[in-house]
Amino acid sequence: MPRSQALHALRGLRRSNGDRRPAAGRSRWRYVVPAVALVAGGLFGISAVTSNGTDLRPATRDLVQVVRSGDQRVKTKAAAVRRLQTEVDKLSAQRAPGSSRLAALQKQESVSAVAAGMTPVTGSTVTVTLDDSHRDLSTLPADTDPNWLLVHQQDVQGVVNALWKGGATAMTIMDQRIISTSAVRCVGNTLLLQGRVYSPPFVISAMGDQKKLHSALANDPAVSGYRDYVPLVGLGYSVRDNGDAHFAAYGGSAQLRYATSPSSSASPSSPSSTEGTK
C-alpha cells in the first residue's frame, strides 16, 4: 500500500476511536445523573420529615434585641393593667350600692392600699443615684478587681433596705413603684425589676421624712461599704432632696410566689420543683 494511503487510513482510524470515547462517556453519565438526583431527593425528603415544617438552622437572634422586645412588651402590658384598673375603680364607685358598712370597708381598703403601694402618692423624697465607675482599669492599682467598678445587686438592695429602715412610706426604682415584696436582681451590670431591664445609673427615690432617710443612709453598713469604693475606683454615688414628687401606684402582680416542699409521693432523692422567693 502506498505511504500516502496508509497515512490516510491511520488518521481515519484515530478519528473513529476519538468519536467512540465521548459516546462511552455519555453512556456512563446517563446512569450517574439519575442516581445522584435520586439520592438528593431522598435527602430532601428526610430533611422535610425531620424538621416537621420548621427551620433546621434558625437564624440566631440578637440577644440584646430579644431583651429589648421583652422589656417593651412588659411596659405595654403594665400600662394596659393601670388603665383597666382605673376603669374598674371608676365603675365600682359608680355602681356599688351605698351603705355605711360599704363606706367603712372602702375607707379601710383605701388606707391599706396606700400602705401596700396600690395608690399614687405625693410628698418630699430623697433620691439616691448609683453608677458604674467610668475610670480605665489600667489607671487603677494592679490588684484592682474589675468587679469593683460595677454596681451590683447587693449595692442597690442595700440602699433600698436602708431607706425602708429609715421610715420610707413609698419608693421607686427607676420609673417603677416598688413594694415590700419587690425583688431587686442584677444580670451582669443591668438591673432586672418586675420584668423590666435597666442599665446604670440606677435611681432610687424614697418618700418620707428626709432627715430620717439621710440618717439611715449614713449609718447603714452596706451603704457605707459601697461609699468606701467611691473614691477608690470612682463608683457613682449621689444623694439629693426633692420637693413634692409624685409616685404612680404599683402596677405589678401582688401574688406571692414561694418555695414549696416536696410532695409526699416524690422520692427523697428526686429534686423538687420550687419557685424563687420574692
DRENLUMTI-274923 format. One record per residue (C-alpha): residue number from 1; residue in three letters; x, y, z. Coordinates in Angstrom, 1 decimal. Layout:
REM DRENLUMTI-274923
+-----+---------+--------+--------+--------+
! num ! residuo !     px !     py !     pz !
+-----+---------+--------+--------+--------+
! NUM !     ALA !      X !      Y !      Z !
...
+-----+---------+--------+--------+--------+
REM end
This chain:
REM DRENLUMTI-274923
+-----+---------+--------+--------+--------+
! num ! residuo !     px !     py !     pz !
+-----+---------+--------+--------+--------+
!   1 !     MET !    0.0 !    0.0 !    0.0 !
!   2 !     PRO !    1.4 !    3.4 !   -0.9 !
!   3 !     ARG !    2.6 !    5.5 !    2.1 !
!   4 !     SER !    0.0 !    8.2 !    1.4 !
!   5 !     GLN !   -2.9 !    5.7 !    1.5 !
!   6 !     ALA !   -1.6 !    4.2 !    4.8 !
!   7 !     LEU !   -1.3 !    7.5 !    6.5 !
!   8 !     HIS !   -4.8 !    8.4 !    5.4 !
!   9 !     ALA !   -6.2 !    5.2 !    6.8 !
!  10 !     LEU !   -4.4 !    5.7 !   10.1 !
!  11 !     ARG !   -5.9 !    9.2 !   10.5 !
!  12 !     GLY !   -9.3 !    7.8 !    9.8 !
!  13 !     LEU !   -8.9 !    5.2 !   12.5 !
!  14 !     ARG !   -7.9 !    7.8 !   15.1 !
!  15 !     ARG !  -10.9 !    9.9 !   14.3 !
!  16 !     SER !  -13.1 !    6.8 !   14.6 !
!  17 !     ASN !  -11.6 !    6.0 !   18.0 !
!  18 !     GLY !  -12.0 !    9.6 !   19.2 !
!  19 !     ASP !  -15.7 !    9.6 !   18.2 !
!  20 !     ARG !  -16.3 !    6.4 !   20.3 !
!  21 !     ARG !  -14.8 !    7.7 !   23.6 !
!  22 !     PRO !  -17.3 !   10.6 !   24.1 !
!  23 !     ALA !  -20.1 !    8.2 !   23.3 !
!  24 !     ALA !  -18.9 !    5.9 !   26.1 !
!  25 !     GLY !  -18.7 !    8.8 !   28.5 !
!  26 !     ARG !  -22.2 !    9.9 !   27.7 !
!  27 !     SER !  -23.4 !    6.4 !   28.3 !
!  28 !     ARG !  -22.0 !    6.4 !   31.8 !
!  29 !     TRP !  -23.4 !    9.8 !   32.7 !
!  30 !     ARG !  -26.8 !    8.6 !   31.6 !
!  31 !     TYR !  -26.9 !    6.3 !   34.7 !
!  32 !     VAL !  -24.9 !    8.6 !   37.1 !
!  33 !     VAL !  -27.2 !   11.7 !   36.9 !
!  34 !     PRO !  -30.4 !    9.9 !   37.8 !
!  35 !     ALA !  -28.7 !    8.2 !   40.7 !
!  36 !     VAL !  -27.4 !   11.5 !   42.1 !
!  37 !     ALA !  -30.9 !   13.1 !   41.6 !
!  38 !     LEU !  -32.5 !   10.1 !   43.4 !
!  39 !     VAL !  -30.1 !   10.4 !   46.4 !
!  40 !     ALA !  -30.6 !   14.2 !   46.6 !
!  41 !     GLY !  -34.4 !   13.8 !   46.5 !
!  42 !     GLY !  -34.1 !   11.3 !   49.3 !
!  43 !     LEU !  -32.1 !   13.7 !   51.5 !
!  44 !     PHE !  -34.6 !   16.5 !   50.9 !
!  45 !     GLY !  -37.4 !   14.2 !   51.9 !
!  46 !     ILE !  -35.6 !   13.1 !   55.1 !
!  47 !     SER !  -34.9 !   16.8 !   56.0 !
!  48 !     ALA !  -38.5 !   17.7 !   55.5 !
!  49 !     VAL !  -39.8 !   14.9 !   57.8 !
!  50 !     THR !  -37.1 !   15.7 !   60.4 !
!  51 !     SER !  -37.8 !   19.5 !   60.5 !
!  52 !     ASN !  -41.6 !   19.0 !   60.8 !
!  53 !     GLY !  -42.1 !   22.2 !   58.9 !
!  54 !     THR !  -39.6 !   24.2 !   60.9 !
!  55 !     ASP !  -36.2 !   25.6 !   60.0 !
!  56 !     LEU !  -33.4 !   23.2 !   61.0 !
!  57 !     ARG !  -30.9 !   26.0 !   61.1 !
!  58 !     PRO !  -32.9 !   29.0 !   62.5 !
!  59 !     ALA !  -31.2 !   32.4 !   62.3 !
!  60 !     THR !  -29.5 !   33.4 !   65.5 !
!  61 !     ARG !  -31.4 !   36.3 !   67.1 !
!  62 !     ASP !  -29.6 !   39.1 !   68.7 !
!  63 !     LEU !  -29.8 !   38.7 !   72.5 !
!  64 !     VAL !  -30.0 !   42.5 !   73.1 !
!  65 !     GLN !  -32.9 !   42.8 !   70.7 !
!  66 !     VAL !  -34.7 !   39.9 !   72.5 !
!  67 !     VAL !  -34.3 !   41.6 !   75.8 !
!  68 !     ARG !  -35.4 !   45.0 !   74.5 !
!  69 !     SER !  -38.5 !   43.4 !   72.8 !
!  70 !     GLY !  -39.5 !   41.7 !   76.1 !
!  71 !     ASP !  -38.9 !   44.9 !   78.0 !
!  72 !     GLN !  -41.2 !   46.8 !   75.7 !
!  73 !     ARG !  -43.9 !   44.1 !   75.9 !
!  74 !     VAL !  -43.9 !   44.2 !   79.7 !
!  75 !     LYS !  -44.0 !   48.0 !   79.6 !
!  76 !     THR !  -47.0 !   48.0 !   77.3 !
!  77 !     LYS !  -48.9 !   45.4 !   79.3 !
!  78 !     ALA !  -48.2 !   47.3 !   82.6 !
!  79 !     ALA !  -49.8 !   50.4 !   81.1 !
!  80 !     ALA !  -52.8 !   48.4 !   80.0 !
!  81 !     VAL !  -53.2 !   47.0 !   83.5 !
!  82 !     ARG !  -53.1 !   50.5 !   85.0 !
!  83 !     ARG !  -55.7 !   51.7 !   82.6 !
!  84 !     LEU !  -58.0 !   48.8 !   83.2 !
!  85 !     GLN !  -57.7 !   49.2 !   87.0 !
!  86 !     THR !  -58.7 !   52.8 !   86.7 !
!  87 !     GLU !  -61.8 !   51.8 !   84.8 !
!  88 !     VAL !  -62.6 !   49.1 !   87.4 !
!  89 !     ASP !  -62.3 !   51.6 !   90.2 !
!  90 !     LYS !  -64.4 !   54.1 !   88.5 !
!  91 !     LEU !  -67.2 !   51.7 !   87.7 !
!  92 !     SER !  -67.1 !   50.3 !   91.2 !
!  93 !     ALA !  -67.6 !   53.7 !   92.7 !
!  94 !     GLN !  -70.5 !   54.5 !   90.3 !
!  95 !     ARG !  -72.4 !   51.2 !   90.6 !
!  96 !     ALA !  -71.7 !   50.0 !   94.2 !
!  97 !     PRO !  -74.7 !   50.2 !   96.5 !
!  98 !     GLY !  -74.5 !   52.9 !   99.1 !
!  99 !     SER !  -74.3 !   51.8 !  102.8 !
! 100 !     SER !  -72.5 !   52.7 !  105.9 !
! 101 !     ARG !  -70.8 !   49.3 !  106.0 !
! 102 !     LEU !  -69.6 !   49.6 !  102.4 !
! 103 !     ALA !  -68.3 !   53.1 !  103.1 !
! 104 !     ALA !  -66.4 !   51.8 !  106.1 !
! 105 !     LEU !  -64.9 !   48.9 !  104.1 !
! 106 !     GLN !  -63.9 !   51.3 !  101.2 !
! 107 !     LYS !  -62.2 !   53.6 !  103.7 !
! 108 !     GLN !  -60.4 !   50.7 !  105.2 !
! 109 !     GLU !  -59.4 !   49.5 !  101.8 !
! 110 !     SER !  -58.1 !   53.0 !  100.9 !
! 111 !     VAL !  -55.9 !   53.1 !  103.9 !
! 112 !     SER !  -54.5 !   49.6 !  103.3 !
! 113 !     ALA !  -54.0 !   50.4 !   99.6 !
! 114 !     VAL !  -51.7 !   53.4 !  100.5 !
! 115 !     ALA !  -49.6 !   51.2 !  102.8 !
! 116 !     ALA !  -49.4 !   48.5 !  100.2 !
! 117 !     GLY !  -48.4 !   50.9 !   97.4 !
! 118 !     MET !  -51.5 !   50.4 !   95.4 !
! 119 !     THR !  -52.4 !   54.1 !   95.1 !
! 120 !     PRO !  -50.5 !   57.1 !   93.8 !
! 121 !     VAL !  -48.8 !   59.3 !   96.4 !
! 122 !     THR !  -47.2 !   62.8 !   96.6 !
! 123 !     GLY !  -44.6 !   64.0 !   99.0 !
! 124 !     SER !  -41.0 !   65.0 !   99.7 !
! 125 !     THR !  -38.4 !   62.5 !   98.7 !
! 126 !     VAL !  -34.7 !   61.6 !   98.9 !
! 127 !     THR !  -33.1 !   60.3 !   95.7 !
! 128 !     VAL !  -30.0 !   58.1 !   95.6 !
! 129 !     THR !  -28.2 !   57.5 !   92.3 !
! 130 !     LEU !  -25.7 !   54.7 !   91.9 !
! 131 !     ASP !  -23.5 !   54.4 !   88.8 !
! 132 !     ASP !  -20.7 !   52.2 !   87.5 !
! 133 !     SER !  -17.2 !   53.6 !   87.5 !
! 134 !     HIS !  -16.0 !   55.2 !   84.2 !
! 135 !     ARG !  -12.3 !   55.0 !   85.1 !
! 136 !     ASP !  -10.0 !   52.9 !   83.0 !
! 137 !     LEU !   -8.8 !   49.8 !   84.8 !
! 138 !     SER !   -5.3 !   50.5 !   83.7 !
! 139 !     THR !   -5.2 !   53.7 !   85.8 !
! 140 !     LEU !   -6.0 !   51.8 !   89.0 !
! 141 !     PRO !   -3.7 !   49.7 !   91.2 !
! 142 !     ALA !   -2.7 !   46.4 !   89.7 !
! 143 !     ASP !   -4.6 !   44.3 !   92.3 !
! 144 !     THR !   -7.9 !   46.1 !   91.5 !
! 145 !     ASP !  -10.8 !   43.6 !   90.9 !
! 146 !     PRO !  -12.8 !   44.7 !   87.8 !
! 147 !     ASN !  -16.0 !   43.8 !   89.7 !
! 148 !     TRP !  -15.2 !   46.8 !   92.0 !
! 149 !     LEU !  -16.0 !   49.1 !   89.1 !
! 150 !     LEU !  -19.7 !   47.9 !   88.8 !
! 151 !     VAL !  -22.8 !   48.5 !   90.8 !
! 152 !     HIS !  -24.1 !   45.1 !   92.0 !
! 153 !     GLN !  -27.4 !   43.7 !   93.2 !
! 154 !     GLN !  -26.3 !   43.9 !   96.8 !
! 155 !     ASP !  -25.5 !   47.6 !   96.4 !
! 156 !     VAL !  -29.0 !   48.5 !   95.1 !
! 157 !     GLN !  -30.6 !   46.3 !   97.7 !
! 158 !     GLY !  -28.5 !   47.9 !  100.5 !
! 159 !     VAL !  -29.8 !   51.3 !   99.6 !
! 160 !     VAL !  -33.4 !   50.1 !   99.3 !
! 161 !     ASN !  -33.2 !   48.3 !  102.7 !
! 162 !     ALA !  -31.6 !   51.4 !  104.4 !
! 163 !     LEU !  -34.4 !   53.7 !  103.1 !
! 164 !     TRP !  -37.1 !   51.3 !  104.2 !
! 165 !     LYS !  -35.4 !   51.1 !  107.6 !
! 166 !     GLY !  -35.4 !   54.9 !  107.7 !
! 167 !     GLY !  -39.2 !   55.0 !  107.5 !
! 168 !     ALA !  -39.8 !   55.4 !  103.8 !
! 169 !     THR !  -43.5 !   55.4 !  103.1 !
! 170 !     ALA !  -43.2 !   54.8 !   99.4 !
! 171 !     MET !  -40.3 !   54.1 !   97.0 !
! 172 !     THR !  -39.4 !   53.8 !   93.3 !
! 173 !     ILE !  -36.5 !   52.3 !   91.5 !
! 174 !     MET !  -36.1 !   54.0 !   88.1 !
! 175 !     ASP !  -39.7 !   54.6 !   86.9 !
! 176 !     GLN !  -41.3 !   51.8 !   88.8 !
! 177 !     ARG !  -43.1 !   51.8 !   92.2 !
! 178 !     ILE !  -41.8 !   49.0 !   94.4 !
! 179 !     ILE !  -43.4 !   47.4 !   97.4 !
! 180 !     SER !  -42.2 !   45.2 !  100.2 !
! 181 !     THR !  -42.2 !   42.0 !   98.0 !
! 182 !     SER !  -40.4 !   43.6 !   95.0 !
! 183 !     ALA !  -37.3 !   41.7 !   94.1 !
! 184 !     VAL !  -34.1 !   43.5 !   93.1 !
! 185 !     ARG !  -32.0 !   41.4 !   90.7 !
! 186 !     CYS !  -28.9 !   42.2 !   88.6 !
! 187 !     VAL !  -27.9 !   40.3 !   85.4 !
! 188 !     GLY !  -24.3 !   41.4 !   84.6 !
! 189 !     ASN !  -24.4 !   45.2 !   85.0 !
! 190 !     THR !  -28.1 !   45.5 !   84.3 !
! 191 !     LEU !  -31.0 !   45.6 !   86.7 !
! 192 !     LEU !  -34.0 !   43.3 !   86.3 !
! 193 !     LEU !  -37.0 !   44.7 !   88.1 !
! 194 !     GLN !  -40.5 !   43.3 !   87.7 !
! 195 !     GLY !  -40.0 !   42.2 !   84.2 !
! 196 !     ARG !  -38.2 !   45.3 !   83.0 !
! 197 !     VAL !  -34.5 !   45.7 !   82.3 !
! 198 !     TYR !  -32.5 !   48.8 !   83.2 !
! 199 !     SER !  -28.9 !   50.0 !   82.7 !
! 200 !     PRO !  -26.9 !   52.2 !   85.1 !
! 201 !     PRO !  -27.1 !   54.7 !   86.6 !
! 202 !     PHE !  -29.7 !   53.3 !   89.0 !
! 203 !     VAL !  -32.0 !   55.9 !   90.6 !
! 204 !     ILE !  -33.8 !   55.0 !   93.9 !
! 205 !     SER !  -36.3 !   57.5 !   95.3 !
! 206 !     ALA !  -37.9 !   57.2 !   98.7 !
! 207 !     MET !  -40.8 !   59.3 !  100.2 !
! 208 !     GLY !  -40.8 !   60.1 !  103.8 !
! 209 !     ASP !  -39.0 !   62.2 !  106.5 !
! 210 !     GLN !  -35.9 !   63.4 !  104.7 !
! 211 !     LYS !  -33.8 !   63.8 !  107.9 !
! 212 !     LYS !  -34.5 !   60.2 !  108.9 !
! 213 !     LEU !  -33.8 !   58.9 !  105.4 !
! 214 !     HIS !  -30.4 !   60.7 !  105.3 !
! 215 !     SER !  -29.6 !   59.3 !  108.8 !
! 216 !     ALA !  -30.5 !   55.8 !  107.7 !
! 217 !     LEU !  -28.2 !   56.0 !  104.6 !
! 218 !     ALA !  -25.3 !   57.4 !  106.7 !
! 219 !     ASN !  -25.5 !   54.7 !  109.3 !
! 220 !     ASP !  -26.2 !   51.6 !  107.2 !
! 221 !     PRO !  -23.2 !   49.3 !  106.9 !
! 222 !     ALA !  -24.0 !   48.1 !  103.4 !
! 223 !     VAL !  -24.3 !   51.7 !  102.1 !
! 224 !     SER !  -21.2 !   52.7 !  104.0 !
! 225 !     GLY !  -19.2 !   49.8 !  102.4 !
! 226 !     TYR !  -20.3 !   51.0 !   98.9 !
! 227 !     ARG !  -19.3 !   54.6 !   99.7 !
! 228 !     ASP !  -15.8 !   53.3 !  100.5 !
! 229 !     TYR !  -15.3 !   52.3 !   96.9 !
! 230 !     VAL !  -16.4 !   55.7 !   95.5 !
! 231 !     PRO !  -13.0 !   57.4 !   95.9 !
! 232 !     LEU !  -11.1 !   54.2 !   95.5 !
! 233 !     VAL !  -12.4 !   53.2 !   92.0 !
! 234 !     GLY !  -14.7 !   56.0 !   91.0 !
! 235 !     LEU !  -18.1 !   54.5 !   91.6 !
! 236 !     GLY !  -21.0 !   56.9 !   91.3 !
! 237 !     TYR !  -22.9 !   57.9 !   94.5 !
! 238 !     SER !  -25.1 !   60.9 !   95.0 !
! 239 !     VAL !  -28.0 !   61.9 !   97.3 !
! 240 !     ARG !  -30.4 !   64.8 !   96.7 !
! 241 !     ASP !  -33.6 !   66.0 !   98.2 !
! 242 !     ASN !  -36.7 !   66.8 !   96.2 !
! 243 !     GLY !  -39.8 !   68.7 !   97.0 !
! 244 !     ASP !  -43.3 !   67.4 !   96.1 !
! 245 !     ALA !  -42.7 !   64.3 !   93.9 !
! 246 !     HIS !  -45.4 !   62.1 !   92.5 !
! 247 !     PHE !  -45.2 !   58.3 !   92.6 !
! 248 !     ALA !  -47.6 !   56.3 !   90.5 !
! 249 !     ALA !  -49.3 !   53.3 !   92.0 !
! 250 !     TYR !  -47.7 !   49.9 !   92.0 !
! 251 !     GLY !  -48.7 !   48.1 !   88.7 !
! 252 !     GLY !  -47.2 !   44.7 !   89.2 !
! 253 !     SER !  -48.6 !   41.4 !   90.5 !
! 254 !     ALA !  -49.5 !   41.2 !   94.2 !
! 255 !     GLN !  -49.5 !   37.4 !   94.1 !
! 256 !     LEU !  -46.8 !   35.9 !   96.3 !
! 257 !     ARG !  -44.5 !   33.2 !   94.9 !
! 258 !     TYR !  -42.8 !   31.0 !   97.4 !
! 259 !     ALA !  -40.9 !   27.7 !   97.7 !
! 260 !     THR !  -42.9 !   24.5 !   98.2 !
! 261 !     SER !  -42.0 !   21.3 !  100.0 !
! 262 !     PRO !  -41.6 !   18.1 !   98.0 !
! 263 !     SER !  -44.8 !   16.1 !   97.6 !
! 264 !     SER !  -45.2 !   13.0 !   99.7 !
! 265 !     SER !  -45.2 !   10.8 !   96.7 !
! 266 !     ALA !  -41.8 !   12.1 !   95.5 !
! 267 !     SER !  -38.7 !   10.0 !   96.3 !
! 268 !     PRO !  -36.2 !   11.7 !   98.7 !
! 269 !     SER !  -33.5 !   11.7 !   96.0 !
! 270 !     SER !  -35.6 !   13.3 !   93.3 !
! 271 !     PRO !  -35.3 !   17.1 !   93.0 !
! 272 !     SER !  -38.4 !   19.1 !   94.0 !
! 273 !     SER !  -40.0 !   21.8 !   91.9 !
! 274 !     THR !  -39.7 !   25.2 !   93.6 !
! 275 !     GLU !  -40.1 !   28.8 !   92.6 !
! 276 !     GLY !  -37.9 !   31.7 !   93.5 !
! 277 !     THR !  -38.9 !   33.6 !   96.6 !
! 278 !     LYS !  -39.5 !   37.3 !   96.1 !
+-----+---------+--------+--------+--------+
REM end
